[in-house]
Amino acid sequence: MSQENKREQILKVAEKLFGEKGFKGVSIREITTKARANVSAVNYYFGSKKGLYLAVFEELWIERARKQRHYLQQRLAAYESLSINIFVKEVILSYLTGPISQDIKKYHHALIQKELSEPSEALDLVLQKAICPMLDFLVSTLESIYPGKLSSEQKMIYALTLIAISIHFNLVGENILKILPFSSKENQQDLVASTISDLLTNGFKGLCIQDEN
């Protein structure tokens, strides 16, 4: 195995173990044993266990989040004009059909859940480089759809709500077929996104009409 491949293998194994057990619950030896590497490899490539933990977020988690955001931006850029219905639907679809594979999703989400329950400086990295850029993009898009009609707090909470709902359905993934009684297997993700969009956008429209009265 090349040096580059060995480093990548350690990162992938570490992500799974950190997601399962958290930073404190995993030893360097456990990581290197499963990665088939020497214990000294962690210090060689990452400087320390903490350095490895931060590298997992920087090189794997945050990079996936960046790709997720760019994927959504590309989808929205395809529209000449953007309504709230299209916006909400595309946000949800971007998580359901986005660049993170179903196999990777469980590690991706498990890792951030562990970090949120036991916050470290990795959370600052995630906020700065992943969560805040996505929120800023969603907030600015909401402002372009409803200019001057929503407060900064409202836009931020709505953006967070959109992300939370999208992530929830994203986590359910293919198991949604076992939960929802679809009559057809075609366009299921589109149906989910459209239905949620109808529910949420009626709320958006209602609030904005209220503000006008």
C-alpha positions in Angstrom: 0.0 0.0 0.0 1.4 3.4 -1.0 1.9 6.2 1.6 -1.0 8.1 0.2 -3.3 5.1 0.3 -2.3 4.2 3.8 -3.0 7.8 5.0 -6.4 7.7 3.3 -7.2 4.3 4.8 -6.4 5.6 8.3 -8.8 8.5 7.7 -11.6 6.3 6.5 -11.3 3.9 9.4 -11.0 6.7 11.9 -14.1 8.3 10.6 -16.2 5.2 11.2 -14.8 4.5 14.7 -15.1 8.2 15.8 -18.7 8.1 14.5 -19.4 5.0 16.5 -17.6 5.7 19.7 -16.7 9.4 19.8 -13.2 10.9 20.1 -12.6 9.7 23.7 -13.9 6.1 23.0 -11.4 5.2 20.3 -7.7 4.5 20.8 -4.9 5.0 18.2 -4.1 1.3 18.4 -7.7 0.4 17.5 -7.7 2.7 14.5 -4.3 1.5 13.2 -5.2 -2.2 13.8 -8.3 -1.9 11.6 -6.4 0.2 9.1 -3.6 -2.4 9.0 -1.1 0.3 9.8 1.6 0.9 12.4 0.7 2.8 15.6 3.4 5.3 14.7 1.6 6.1 11.4 -0.9 8.3 13.1 1.8 10.5 14.5 3.7 10.4 11.2 0.7 11.5 9.1 -1.4 13.6 11.5 0.8 14.5 14.5 -1.5 13.1 17.1 -4.9 11.5 17.7 -6.4 15.0 17.9 -4.7 15.9 14.6 -6.3 12.8 13.0 -9.7 13.7 14.4 -9.5 17.2 13.0 -8.2 15.9 9.6 -11.2 13.5 9.4 -13.5 16.6 9.6 -11.4 18.8 7.4 -10.7 16.4 4.6 -13.8 14.1 4.7 -16.8 15.7 6.4 -16.3 19.3 5.5 -15.4 18.4 1.9 -18.6 16.4 1.5 -20.6 19.3 2.9 -19.0 21.6 0.4 -19.9 19.3 -2.4 -23.5 19.1 -1.1 -23.7 22.9 -1.1 -22.3 23.2 -4.6 -24.7 20.6 -5.8 -27.6 22.6 -4.5 -26.3 25.8 -6.0 -26.0 24.2 -9.4 -29.5 22.8 -9.3 -30.9 26.3 -8.4 -28.8 28.0 -11.0 -30.7 26.1 -13.7 -33.8 28.1 -13.0 -34.4 31.5 -14.7 -36.6 32.6 -11.8 -37.0 31.0 -8.4 -40.2 30.6 -6.4 -40.4 29.5 -2.8 -41.9 26.1 -3.9 -39.0 25.4 -6.3 -36.5 26.5 -3.7 -37.8 24.3 -0.9 -38.2 21.3 -3.2 -34.7 21.6 -4.6 -33.2 21.9 -1.1 -34.8 18.7 -0.1 -34.0 16.9 -3.4 -30.4 18.0 -3.2 -30.0 16.0 0.1 -32.0 13.0 -1.2 -30.2 12.8 -4.5 -26.9 14.6 -3.7 -23.3 13.6 -4.0 -23.1 11.7 -0.7 -23.7 8.0 -1.3 -26.1 6.0 0.8 -23.1 4.0 2.2 -21.3 7.1 3.3 -24.3 8.9 4.8 -24.4 6.8 8.0 -20.7 7.6 8.8 -21.1 11.2 7.8 -24.1 11.8 10.1 -22.9 9.6 12.9 -19.7 11.6 13.1 -21.4 15.0 13.5 -23.9 13.7 16.0 -21.0 12.5 18.2 -19.3 15.8 17.8 -22.4 17.7 18.7 -22.9 15.6 21.9 -19.2 16.1 22.9 -18.2 19.4 21.2 -14.5 20.1 20.5 -12.6 22.5 18.3 -13.8 20.3 15.3 -17.2 21.9 15.8 -15.8 25.3 15.2 -14.3 24.0 11.9 -17.6 22.6 10.9 -19.5 25.7 11.7 -17.0 28.0 9.9 -16.5 25.9 6.8 -19.7 23.9 6.3 -22.8 24.9 8.3 -22.5 28.7 8.1 -21.7 28.8 4.4 -24.8 26.7 3.7 -27.0 28.8 6.0 -25.7 32.0 4.4 -26.6 30.7 1.0 -30.1 29.6 2.1 -30.7 32.9 3.9 -29.6 35.0 0.9 -31.8 32.9 -1.4 -34.8 33.4 0.9 -34.1 37.1 0.9 -34.1 37.1 -2.9 -37.5 35.4 -3.0 -39.1 37.5 -0.3 -37.0 40.8 -0.2 -37.5 42.7 3.0 -40.4 40.5 4.2 -38.6 38.2 6.6 -36.5 39.2 9.6 -32.9 38.0 9.9 -34.0 35.6 12.7 -36.9 34.2 10.7 -34.7 33.5 7.7 -32.1 31.8 9.8 -34.6 29.6 11.6 -36.3 28.7 8.3 -33.0 27.8 6.8 -32.1 25.6 9.8 -35.6 24.0 9.6 -35.1 23.2 5.9 -31.7 21.6 6.6 -33.1 19.6 9.5 -36.0 18.2 7.5 -33.8 17.4 4.6 -31.3 15.6 6.7 -34.0 13.6 8.4 -35.4 12.3 5.2 -31.9 11.8 3.9 -31.1 9.6 6.9 -34.2 7.5 6.3 -32.9 7.0 2.8 -34.1 3.9 1.0 -36.0 2.7 4.1 -38.6 5.4 3.3 -40.1 2.8 0.9 -40.9 0.6 3.9 -42.6 3.4 5.7 -44.6 5.3 3.1 -47.3 3.4 1.1 -46.2 4.4 -2.4 -48.4 3.0 -5.1 -45.5 3.3 -7.6 -41.7 3.1 -7.2 -41.2 5.8 -9.8 -40.4 9.4 -8.8 -40.6 8.6 -5.1 -38.0 11.1 -4.1 -39.6 13.8 -6.2 -43.0 13.0 -4.6 -41.5 13.3 -1.1 -39.8 16.6 -1.9 -42.9 18.1 -3.6 -45.2 17.1 -0.7 -42.8 18.6 1.9 -42.4 21.7 -0.3 -46.2 22.2 -0.5 -46.5 21.9 3.3 -43.6 24.3 4.1 -44.3 26.9 1.3 -47.9 27.4 2.3 -46.5 28.4 5.7 -44.0 30.8 4.1 -46.7 32.3 2.0 -49.1 32.6 4.9 -46.5 34.4 7.0 -45.6 36.9 4.2 -49.3 37.6 3.6 -49.7 38.2 7.3 -46.8 40.7 7.3 -48.4 42.6 4.4 -51.8 43.0 6.2 
